[in-house]
Amino acid sequence: FITCAHQMRKFNNFNGVNIILCALSSSPVIRLSRTWEALSKKSQSRLKELQQLFDPSKNFSNYRTALNAATPPILPF
């Protein structure tokens, strides 16, 4: 799902990325500690990059910047 979210980000599908990040941060998924430990370094870095995109600090400034800089196609949120 992290790879799928990364590809969605490349296509400027911010809504899809946000949905996957919300699902990955749900309580049942967070509790899968052995699964999270088994992630490759590449997947971990991609996940951190996507989480920083939707970081709520400064009123989602990273997301707003990416949304304004995106070229078509943009899917509505």
C-alpha positions as a printed Julia matrix, in Angstrom:
77×3 Matrix{Float64}:
   0.0    0.0     0.0
   2.91   2.34    0.59
   4.09   1.82   -2.98
   0.55   2.37   -4.23
   0.31   5.62   -2.26
   3.67   6.72   -3.64
   2.43   6.14   -7.2
  -0.77   8.03   -6.42
   1.35  10.95   -5.25
   3.17  10.92   -8.59
  -0.2   11.21  -10.34
  -1.28  14.02   -7.96
  -4.05  11.87   -6.46
  -3.86  13.5    -3.03
  -7.2   12.11   -1.9
  -6.07   8.52   -2.52
  -2.79   9.13   -0.7
  -4.62  10.59    2.28
  -7.01   7.63    2.46
  -4.15   5.12    2.44
  -2.25   7.07    5.1
  -5.34   7.19    7.3
  -5.78   3.44    6.93
  -2.12   2.78    7.75
  -2.35   4.92   10.86
  -5.46   3.19   12.22
  -5.12   1.45   15.59
  -5.3   -2.18   14.37
  -2.61  -1.57   11.74
  -0.33   0.38   14.08
  -0.32  -2.54   16.51
   1.32  -4.82   13.89
   4.78  -4.12   15.27
   6.55  -7.07   13.61
   5.13  -6.08   10.25
   6.34  -2.48   10.64
   9.81  -3.75   11.62
   9.96  -5.84    8.44
   9.52  -2.83    6.14
  12.42  -2.06    3.85
  14.32   1.19    4.27
  12.92   2.39    0.94
   9.33   1.84    2.08
  10.04   3.53    5.4
  11.47   6.6     3.69
   8.52   6.77    1.28
   6.09   6.51    4.17
   7.84   9.32    6.06
   7.78  11.47    2.93
   4.04  10.93    2.49
   3.36  11.55    6.18
   5.27  14.84    5.96
   3.09  15.84    3.02
  -0.03  15.58    5.19
   1.55  16.92    8.37
  -1.07  19.1    10.1
   1.47  21.64   11.34
   1.18  25.15    9.93
  -2.35  24.37    8.72
  -1.22  21.64    6.26
   1.22  23.97    4.51
   3.14  21.12    2.81
  -0.09  19.74    1.35
  -1.31  23.14    0.2
   2.04  23.87   -1.45
   2.03  20.53   -3.26
  -1.57  21.01   -4.33
  -0.86  24.47   -5.74
   2.26  23.23   -7.56
   0.55  20.17   -9.04
  -0.05  20.09  -12.74
  -3.02  18.27  -14.23
  -4.4   15.74  -13.67
  -5.59  16.68  -10.2
  -8.36  14.7    -8.61
 -10.66  16.79   -6.42
 -10.5   16.28   -2.69
